[in-house]
């Protein structure tokens, strides 16, 4: 019985893997061509849709909670609510980052580092499609943040 499920999952993931492989195999002179931009636009839109659906579901669960349960149940719900609100906040920020990435696609800036103007790289964008910085610039930013954090606490 598990075999058909595994086969169905493999078949469903296969086109995405094939498309990723095709995008990765393109030469550097093809960087951010129409096919790549269409791929990343669709990926961002799909992720945005999933997050929006999850946020809607969370709102419905919160709204449907009955408050006339015992204190232990209420305390448990409030802890779950606190965690859900933190997650919703992170997801809302991610939606904003996705919208910004979609605007960069429309403006022709997608895939290029905000700091250096150099290509971010397909592999990095596949991992984090909302990336605004190339690896070197991101490492520099994190190093500065870490240095600032250490200096502040010493």
BELNORQUI-V466838 format. One record per backbone hydrogen bond with DSSP energy under -1.0 kcal/mol. NH is the residue of the N-H (numbers start at 1). CO is the residue of the C=O. If there is no record, write none. Layout:
NH | CO
NH | CO
//
This chain:
6 | 2
7 | 3
8 | 4
9 | 5
10 | 6
11 | 7
12 | 8
13 | 9
14 | 10
17 | 13
18 | 14
19 | 15
20 | 16
21 | 17
22 | 18
23 | 19
24 | 20
25 | 21
30 | 27
31 | 28
33 | 30
37 | 33
38 | 34
39 | 35
40 | 36
41 | 37
42 | 38
43 | 39
44 | 40
45 | 41
46 | 42
47 | 43
48 | 44
49 | 45
50 | 46
51 | 47
52 | 48
53 | 49
54 | 50
55 | 51
56 | 52
57 | 53
58 | 54
59 | 55
60 | 56
61 | 57
62 | 58
63 | 59
64 | 60
74 | 70
75 | 71
76 | 72
77 | 73
78 | 74
79 | 75
80 | 76
81 | 77
82 | 78
83 | 79
84 | 80
85 | 81
86 | 82
87 | 83
88 | 84
89 | 85
90 | 86
91 | 87
92 | 88
93 | 89
94 | 90
95 | 91
96 | 92
97 | 93
98 | 94
99 | 95
100 | 96
101 | 97
102 | 98
103 | 99
104 | 100
105 | 101
106 | 102
107 | 103
109 | 104
110 | 104
112 | 109
113 | 118
114 | 132
117 | 113
120 | 111
125 | 121
126 | 122
127 | 123
128 | 124
131 | 128
138 | 134
139 | 135
140 | 136
141 | 137
142 | 138
143 | 139
144 | 140
145 | 141
146 | 142
147 | 143
148 | 144
149 | 145
150 | 146
151 | 147
152 | 148
153 | 149
//
